[in-house]
Amino acid sequence: MDKIKEIADKADMIVNGYAFTRENDQIRILNLNNLDKALVISEDGKVLETTMDDIEIRIVLDYWNSDREFMEDEDA
C-alpha cells in the first residue's frame, strides 16, 4: 500500500486508477490497481513499452488524449 501511495504522490495526473507521470519526453502510465500493468508512451501517444493488453492500452490512450491538457507544462 505504501508503494501505491508513493507512486500516486509522484504522479502528475491520476485518471480512473491510472497514474500518469512525465519523465523527460515520455509519459509513464501505471495501473494503480495492478502494478504489473504499465505503459510508456511518447508525448504524441505512440506506444514505446507496455505490459498491458490491447484493450487496456486503448482505454489508457483514450484517457491520455482526453486529459493530456492537464499535464501541459505551465512554462509553455
C-alpha positions as CSV (number, residue, x, y, z in Angstrom):
1,M,0.0,0.0,0.0
2,D,2.9,2.4,0.7
3,K,4.3,1.8,-2.8
4,I,0.9,2.8,-4.3
5,K,0.8,5.9,-2.3
6,E,4.3,6.9,-3.2
7,I,3.6,6.4,-6.9
8,A,0.4,8.3,-6.7
9,D,2.1,11.2,-4.9
10,K,4.7,11.5,-7.6
11,A,2.2,11.3,-10.5
12,D,1.4,14.4,-12.5
13,M,-2.1,13.2,-13.1
14,I,-4.3,10.3,-12.0
15,V,-7.3,9.3,-14.1
16,N,-9.6,6.4,-13.1
17,G,-6.9,4.5,-11.2
18,Y,-4.1,5.2,-13.7
19,A,-1.1,7.3,-12.6
20,F,0.5,9.4,-15.4
21,T,4.0,10.7,-14.8
22,R,6.1,12.7,-17.2
23,E,9.7,11.7,-17.4
24,N,11.8,13.5,-20.0
25,D,9.9,13.3,-23.3
26,Q,7.9,10.2,-22.2
27,I,4.8,9.5,-20.2
28,R,4.8,6.6,-17.8
29,I,1.4,5.2,-17.0
30,L,0.8,2.7,-14.2
31,N,-2.4,0.9,-13.3
32,L,-2.6,1.6,-9.5
33,N,-5.0,-1.4,-9.1
34,N,-2.4,-3.8,-10.7
35,L,1.2,-2.6,-10.6
36,D,2.2,-5.2,-13.1
37,K,0.3,-3.3,-15.8
38,A,2.4,-0.4,-17.2
39,L,2.7,1.6,-20.4
40,V,5.3,4.1,-21.6
41,I,4.2,6.4,-24.4
42,S,5.8,9.3,-26.3
43,E,4.2,12.8,-25.9
44,D,2.2,12.2,-29.1
45,G,0.8,8.9,-27.7
46,K,3.0,6.4,-29.5
47,V,3.4,3.2,-27.5
48,L,7.0,2.6,-26.6
49,E,6.8,-0.2,-24.0
50,T,4.0,-2.0,-22.3
51,T,2.8,-4.9,-20.2
52,M,-0.9,-4.1,-20.9
53,D,-3.1,-5.9,-23.3
54,D,-4.5,-4.1,-26.4
55,I,-7.9,-3.3,-24.8
56,E,-6.3,-1.7,-21.7
57,I,-3.8,0.2,-23.9
58,R,-6.8,1.7,-25.9
59,I,-8.6,2.7,-22.7
60,V,-5.4,4.4,-21.3
61,L,-4.7,6.2,-24.6
62,D,-8.3,7.5,-24.6
63,Y,-7.7,8.9,-21.1
64,W,-4.4,10.4,-22.3
65,N,-5.9,12.0,-25.3
66,S,-8.9,13.5,-23.5
67,D,-7.0,14.7,-20.4
68,R,-3.4,15.4,-21.5
69,E,-4.1,19.2,-21.3
70,F,-4.0,18.9,-17.6
71,M,-0.3,17.8,-17.8
72,E,0.8,20.6,-20.0
73,D,3.9,22.5,-18.9
74,E,3.0,25.7,-17.1
75,D,6.0,27.4,-18.7
76,A,4.9,26.6,-22.3
